[in-house]
Amino acid sequence: MKKLLIFCLVLLGIGNLFAQENIENQENGRLDFTVTLQNNHLWRGLIITDKPVVMGNLSYALDKNKKWKTGIWGASALTDDKDGTHYKEINYYVQYSNGRFYIGLWDLFNSRSINTEIASDDIFNYSNRRTAHIIDLRTILSEQFFH
């Protein structure tokens, strides 16, 4: 618990160092990196872990208007769950958004609950019989589209 408190204080301090960054540079940059600390992780209504989680996202805009992006999203629990497993996830994605319409293709890999008799727990295994990856096509159509 003491380590978690120290970790949080360090993150808060680092965040304050960059809090006054020039907004103009943020708008022109294509590379984006964010880190989030949460008390648990839910995905589509499912409790993935009820332990504290650190999440990170690294993305790169492929065009100057930042409509096309590619990136890596990852997360890890700070402690083991009650069943002795440890939540880790890494996802790769490419996406397009114009403010009204969003479409993204995500490659999801979550280390929780992998039955190693059926699937591989190796993130680089893309065998069509043993992979634990999920390909996820996401779309959003904003209601602004209909105005």
C-alpha positions as CSV (number, residue, x, y, z in Angstrom):
1,M,0.0,0.0,0.0
2,K,2.9,2.3,0.8
3,K,4.4,1.7,-2.7
4,L,1.1,2.5,-4.3
5,L,0.8,5.8,-2.4
6,I,4.4,6.7,-3.4
7,F,3.6,5.8,-7.1
8,C,0.5,7.9,-7.1
9,L,2.3,10.9,-5.6
10,V,5.1,10.6,-8.2
11,L,2.5,10.5,-11.0
12,L,0.7,13.6,-9.7
13,G,4.1,15.4,-9.5
14,I,5.0,14.5,-13.1
15,G,1.5,15.6,-14.3
16,N,2.0,19.0,-12.7
17,L,5.4,19.4,-14.5
18,F,3.6,19.2,-17.9
19,A,0.4,20.9,-16.9
20,Q,1.4,24.3,-18.4
21,E,2.6,22.9,-21.7
22,N,2.0,25.2,-24.7
23,I,-1.4,24.4,-26.2
24,E,-0.2,25.3,-29.6
25,N,2.3,22.5,-29.5
26,Q,-0.3,20.0,-28.5
27,E,-2.5,20.9,-31.5
28,N,0.4,20.6,-34.0
29,G,1.8,17.3,-32.6
30,R,0.8,14.0,-34.1
31,L,2.1,11.9,-31.3
32,D,-0.1,11.5,-28.2
33,F,0.6,9.7,-24.9
34,T,-1.7,9.4,-21.9
35,V,-1.5,7.5,-18.7
36,T,-4.5,6.9,-16.4
37,L,-4.8,5.4,-12.9
38,Q,-8.2,3.9,-12.1
39,N,-9.5,2.0,-9.1
40,N,-10.8,-0.9,-11.3
41,H,-11.5,-1.7,-15.0
42,L,-14.9,-2.3,-16.6
43,W,-15.3,-3.2,-20.3
44,R,-18.8,-3.3,-21.8
45,G,-20.4,-3.7,-18.4
46,L,-18.1,-6.6,-17.3
47,I,-15.7,-6.3,-14.4
48,I,-12.3,-7.1,-15.8
49,T,-10.6,-6.5,-12.5
50,D,-11.6,-4.9,-9.3
51,K,-8.0,-4.0,-8.4
52,P,-6.3,-0.6,-9.2
53,V,-5.2,-0.4,-12.8
54,V,-2.7,1.8,-14.6
55,M,-3.5,2.3,-18.3
56,G,-1.6,3.9,-21.1
57,N,-2.3,4.9,-24.7
58,L,0.2,5.8,-27.3
59,S,-1.2,7.0,-30.6
60,Y,0.1,8.7,-33.8
61,A,-2.0,10.7,-36.2
62,L,-1.4,9.6,-39.7
63,D,-2.7,12.8,-41.3
64,K,-2.4,16.5,-40.4
65,N,-6.1,16.7,-39.6
66,K,-5.7,13.8,-37.1
67,K,-8.6,11.9,-38.6
68,W,-6.6,8.7,-39.1
69,K,-4.8,7.4,-36.0
70,T,-2.9,4.2,-35.1
71,G,-1.8,3.3,-31.7
72,I,-1.3,0.9,-28.8
73,W,-3.4,0.8,-25.6
74,G,-2.3,-1.2,-22.6
75,A,-3.3,-1.8,-19.0
76,S,-2.1,-3.7,-16.0
77,A,-3.5,-4.3,-12.5
78,L,-1.3,-3.1,-9.7
79,T,-2.0,-6.3,-7.6
80,D,-3.2,-9.8,-8.2
81,D,-6.9,-10.6,-8.2
82,K,-8.5,-13.0,-5.6
83,D,-8.2,-15.9,-7.9
84,G,-4.4,-15.4,-8.2
85,T,-4.5,-14.1,-11.8
86,H,-3.0,-10.8,-12.8
87,Y,-4.8,-8.6,-15.3
88,K,-2.6,-7.4,-18.3
89,E,-3.9,-6.2,-21.6
90,I,-2.4,-4.8,-24.8
91,N,-4.3,-3.7,-27.8
92,Y,-3.3,-2.4,-31.2
93,Y,-5.6,-0.2,-33.3
94,V,-6.1,1.9,-36.4
95,Q,-9.1,4.3,-36.4
96,Y,-10.8,7.0,-38.4
97,S,-12.9,9.8,-36.9
98,N,-14.3,13.0,-38.4
99,G,-16.2,14.1,-35.3
100,R,-19.5,12.6,-36.4
101,F,-18.5,9.2,-37.5
102,Y,-15.9,6.8,-35.9
103,I,-14.7,3.5,-37.1
104,G,-11.8,1.5,-35.6
105,L,-10.2,-1.9,-36.0
106,W,-8.8,-3.1,-32.7
107,D,-6.7,-6.2,-31.9
108,L,-7.4,-7.1,-28.3
109,F,-5.2,-9.3,-26.1
110,N,-6.2,-9.8,-22.5
111,S,-4.2,-12.1,-20.3
112,R,-7.0,-12.9,-17.9
113,S,-8.8,-16.3,-18.0
114,I,-6.8,-17.8,-20.9
115,N,-7.4,-21.5,-21.0
116,T,-3.9,-22.6,-22.1
117,E,-5.2,-26.0,-23.1
118,I,-7.2,-24.3,-25.9
119,A,-5.4,-21.0,-26.5
120,S,-1.9,-19.6,-26.2
121,D,-1.0,-17.0,-23.6
122,D,1.8,-15.7,-26.0
123,I,0.8,-12.3,-27.2
124,F,2.7,-12.9,-30.5
125,N,0.8,-16.2,-31.3
126,Y,-1.6,-15.5,-34.2
127,S,-2.3,-19.1,-35.0
128,N,-5.9,-19.5,-36.2
129,R,-6.3,-22.4,-33.8
130,R,-4.5,-21.1,-30.7
131,T,-4.6,-17.4,-30.6
132,A,-6.2,-15.5,-27.7
133,H,-6.6,-12.3,-29.7
134,I,-9.9,-10.8,-30.4
135,I,-10.4,-8.6,-33.5
136,D,-12.9,-5.9,-32.7
137,L,-14.6,-3.6,-35.2
138,R,-16.0,-0.5,-33.5
139,T,-18.3,2.1,-35.0
140,I,-20.0,5.2,-33.6
141,L,-22.4,7.4,-35.4
142,S,-23.0,10.7,-33.5
143,E,-26.4,12.1,-33.2
144,Q,-24.9,15.3,-34.6
145,F,-24.9,13.5,-37.9
146,F,-28.7,13.8,-38.2
147,H,-28.9,17.6,-37.5
